[in-house]
Amino acid sequence: MRTFSDVSKIGILMIGVALLVIAGIAVHFYLTFMQRIPPPLPPSPFNAYCRHNAVIIHANQEIRDVRVLDNSSNQVCFFEKISAGSEELCMVEGRGLYVVQAGDHKNVVECWEEKIVRLD
């Protein structure tokens, strides 16, 4: 019985050492990799995208003086205020690049012709 008691004590000691090694690896992983991840950027005040020759602007927060400019810097649309959580629609001439500007924040939106492919 004495040998069984000694073996069980050695087994418990080995389990404890293994847990300490695993904890050391976890701390090493945290210090080397997780500390290097940059903090998340603040959310964008708006998102803009183009569908069917229309630039759609979704406001994540209230934005003012929103301009939609074409690639020649001609103003296509202007919105005095877009409330948080709402969307506005700006019809554009066709395909091309458009800049959506609100204050210091700008997004570039690309519009292209969507072709319908019939599978007959």
N, C-alpha and C positions, 0 to 999 in steps of 0.2 A: 504494500500500500504506500510505503514511503516513496518508492520510485514514481508511482502514479502522481503523487502530490508534487514531486519535483518537476515532472514533465509538464504538468498543468501550470505551474508557476512560470516555467520557461515559455510556454505558449502564450500566456497572458502578457509576459514581458515583450515577446516578439510582436504581438498585436499592438501594444502601446508604442513601440518603436515605429511600426509601420504607420500608425496614425500621426505621429510626429513628422515623419518624412512627407506624408501627403499634405499636412498642414504647411510645411515649409515650401513645398512646390506651389501650393495655392497662393501663399504670400509672395513668392518670387514672381509668379504670373501676374498678380495684381500690380506689383511695383514696376515691372518692366513693360507690360503692355497696356494695362488700363489707365495708367497715369499719362500715357502719351496721346490718348484720344482727346482731341480738342473739345471744348464745351460746345453744345449745340448753338447754332446761330439764331438770332431772334427771328421770329416768323416774318415773312414778307408781308407788306401792307396790302398787296393785291396779287392776284394771278390773272393772266390774260392768255387767251388762246383764240384760234381762228377756226370757224366752221362755216361752210357754205357762203363764203364772201362776207362774213360778219365777224368782227372782233368782239369777243365777249370778255368783259372785265368783271371779275369776282372780287369784292372787297372783303378782306379778312378783318379790317378795322375801318373806321370812318376815314375816308380820304376826300380831299378837296382839290379843286382845280386840276382835273384829270384831262389830259390832252392825248389825242391819237394823231400821230404824224405819219405821213407816208415817207418813202425813201428819199424824197426831195425836201424834206422838212416842211412840207405844206400841211397845215392843220386840217384834218379830216373831220374830227369830232371834238367837242368840248363838253365836259360835265362839271358843273359847279361843285356838286357834292354827291358822293355815293355812300350810303349808310353801310355800317358793318353788317356783313352777312348777305348783302344783296348784290345783284348783278345789273350791269348795263350792257346795251347792245349798240354797236357802231357798224353800220353797213359801209363796206369799202368797195372800191371799183372792181377789184379782181385779185389775181395772184400777185405776190410780192411781199416785201418786208414792211412792217409797220412798227412804230415805236409807241408804246403806251407809257406816258410820263405823268407822275403825280409827285409834286415836290421834287425831292432829290432822287427818288427811286424811279428807275426805268426798266421796262421789259421789252424785248424785241419779239415780235410775233411774226411768224411766216404763214402766209396764206397760199394755197395751191389749189389747182383745179382737181376736184375729185371726179374720177371717171367711173361710171357704173359699168361693170362687166356683167353681161347677161350670159347665163349658163343654159343655153338651149340645146 
